[in-house]
Amino acid sequence: MSPSGHARPAGSARPGRQPAARRLSAAVVVAGLALAPFVLGPYAVGTLSRILVFALLAMSVNLLTGLTGLPTLGQSAYFGVGAYTAAITATRLTDVGILQLLIAAAVSALVAVPTGWLAVRARGVVFLMLTLAVGEIVYSAAVNWKALTNGTDGVSGIPPVVPLPGMPALELDGLVYFYVLAVFLLLFAAVARLGSTPFALALRGIRDNEPRMRAIGYPTRRYALTVYCGAGALAGAAGSLWVSVQRFVSPGDAGFEIAALALLAVVIGGSGSMRGACAGAALVWLTRDYLGNLEAVAGRGPLLLGVLFVVAVYTLPRGLAGLRLPPQLTRKRTA
């Protein structure tokens, strides 16, 4: 019975129970990620590092697509800008990772200002095509601006990352993984905190009914441009981590395939959910790089991704984030 004397609906959770369950599941996931290098081999640890980087990129896509209703195929542009910025910073300025990350995020945000100013004036398919064009422009620049990017040969010879001044360089995959994990958790917490602010509520209003938001006085284009630049900065930070893991960057890192995979991860994970975006990123990356390399399906990674997308659309309309445990497992016994 509820305090008011009315029977509680069957299967309903008591107030505060769901947040507690989420906190518990989050703690389990973080603990698992922290223990992974102690039980997995170097290849698996390197794969986990790449998944975490790709999850940050998917989160940047979700800020636009899920939170604001602006589907994008251009986040690989800012990912590439951040990666090249970090690589140039590492080879010519400093090997301190936090400086590389901050500079990469700042440069990506600056690049997002003029491109975003143009893109946020459109909506729907037009916005999607504009962001695709931005991605192709950055990809072409990476190929042709050889004095800065070394063209199709990419930038190599990047020194091992030093997380903070005075710390040793991280040579081992496991140590690099812990650096990536620490940055990922900090950025995830910051983005999650953003989701509960009035700014995020305004973005959801723009997504659901932009004309009404304009009618009550919200400068919707300014809000859209702000989140666009923030998403660009997040993608740039992911690009910096990518360089720390790979110690190499090429034009392909700013290409259409990366942008399409990030958007696919958001769709599969559940548009609007940051946890779903991370889960979708892990599923997409494992499908492409692990299942796609199995002997039985060797060379058919794109086919598997296509099948995965179709299955997710028809069976998980809300994505992985919409999955719920059966009521029998969550129902609490009443007195």
ZIRASUL-V968461 format. One record per backbone hydrogen bond with DSSP energy under -1.0 kcal/mol. NH is the residue of the N-H (numbers start at 1). CO is the residue of the C=O. E is the energy in kcal/mol with one decimal. If there is no record, write none. Layout:
NH	CO	E
NH	CO	E
This chain:
2	6	-2.9
5	2	-2.3
12	9	-2.0
17	14	-2.2
20	16	-1.6
21	17	-2.3
22	18	-2.4
23	19	-2.5
24	20	-2.2
25	21	-2.6
26	22	-2.6
27	23	-2.3
28	24	-2.2
29	25	-2.3
30	26	-2.7
31	27	-2.5
32	28	-2.4
33	29	-2.6
34	30	-2.4
35	31	-1.9
36	32	-1.0
38	35	-1.5
39	36	-1.6
40	36	-1.8
45	41	-2.3
46	42	-2.6
47	43	-2.2
48	44	-2.2
49	45	-2.1
50	46	-2.0
51	47	-2.3
52	48	-2.3
53	49	-2.0
54	50	-2.7
55	51	-2.3
56	52	-1.7
57	53	-1.8
58	54	-2.5
59	55	-2.2
60	56	-1.9
61	57	-1.8
62	58	-2.3
63	59	-1.9
65	61	-3.4
67	62	-2.4
70	64	-3.2
77	74	-1.4
79	75	-2.0
80	76	-2.6
81	77	-2.3
82	78	-2.4
83	79	-2.2
84	80	-2.8
85	81	-2.5
86	82	-2.5
87	83	-2.4
88	84	-2.7
89	85	-2.5
90	86	-2.6
91	87	-2.1
92	88	-2.1
93	89	-2.3
94	89	-2.5
97	162	-3.8
98	163	-1.5
100	96	-2.1
101	97	-2.7
102	98	-2.2
103	99	-2.6
104	100	-2.5
105	101	-2.5
106	102	-2.3
107	103	-2.7
108	104	-2.4
109	105	-2.2
110	106	-2.2
111	107	-2.4
112	108	-1.9
115	111	-1.3
116	112	-2.6
117	113	-2.3
118	114	-1.3
119	115	-2.3
120	116	-2.9
122	119	-2.0
126	123	-1.0
128	124	-2.1
129	125	-2.5
130	126	-2.3
131	127	-2.4
132	128	-1.9
133	129	-2.2
134	130	-2.1
135	131	-2.2
136	132	-2.1
137	133	-2.3
138	134	-2.2
139	135	-2.3
140	136	-2.5
141	137	-2.3
142	138	-2.3
143	139	-1.7
144	140	-2.5
145	141	-2.6
146	144	-1.9
148	145	-1.2
149	145	-3.0
150	146	-1.7
153	150	-1.3
154	151	-1.4
155	249	-2.6
162	95	-2.7
167	164	-2.2
170	161	-2.6
176	172	-2.1
177	173	-2.3
178	174	-1.8
179	175	-1.7
180	176	-2.5
181	177	-3.0
182	178	-2.3
183	179	-2.1
184	180	-2.7
185	181	-2.6
186	182	-1.9
187	183	-2.6
188	184	-2.9
189	185	-2.4
190	186	-2.0
191	187	-2.5
192	188	-2.8
193	189	-2.2
194	190	-1.8
195	191	-1.4
196	193	-1.3
197	194	-1.8
201	197	-1.7
202	198	-2.2
203	199	-1.9
204	200	-2.3
205	201	-1.9
206	202	-2.1
207	203	-2.2
208	204	-2.4
209	205	-3.0
213	209	-1.7
214	210	-2.4
215	211	-2.1
216	212	-1.6
217	214	-1.5
218	213	-2.4
220	218	-1.8
223	219	-2.1
224	220	-2.7
225	221	-2.7
226	222	-2.1
227	223	-2.3
228	224	-2.1
229	225	-2.3
230	226	-2.2
231	227	-2.7
232	228	-1.9
233	229	-2.3
234	230	-2.2
235	231	-2.3
236	232	-2.3
237	233	-2.3
238	234	-2.0
239	235	-2.1
240	236	-1.9
241	237	-1.9
242	238	-2.1
243	239	-1.7
244	240	-1.7
245	241	-1.9
246	242	-3.1
247	243	-2.5
249	155	-1.5
253	250	-2.0
254	251	-2.0
255	252	-1.4
259	255	-1.3
260	256	-2.9
261	257	-2.4
262	258	-2.1
263	259	-2.1
264	260	-2.4
265	261	-2.3
266	262	-1.6
267	263	-2.2
268	264	-2.7
269	265	-2.5
270	266	-2.2
273	270	-2.1
277	273	-2.0
278	274	-2.0
279	275	-2.5
280	276	-3.0
281	277	-2.2
282	278	-2.2
283	279	-2.3
284	280	-2.7
285	281	-2.5
286	282	-2.4
287	283	-2.2
288	284	-2.3
289	285	-2.9
290	286	-2.0
291	286	-2.3
292	287	-1.3
293	290	-1.2
294	291	-1.3
297	294	-1.0
299	292	-1.2
300	297	-2.3
304	300	-2.1
305	301	-2.2
306	302	-2.2
307	303	-2.4
308	304	-2.7
309	305	-2.3
310	306	-2.2
311	307	-2.6
312	308	-2.4
313	309	-2.4
314	310	-2.0
315	311	-2.4
316	312	-2.2
319	316	-2.2
320	268	-2.1
321	269	-2.7
322	319	-1.5
323	320	-1.5
329	326	-1.8
331	327	-2.1
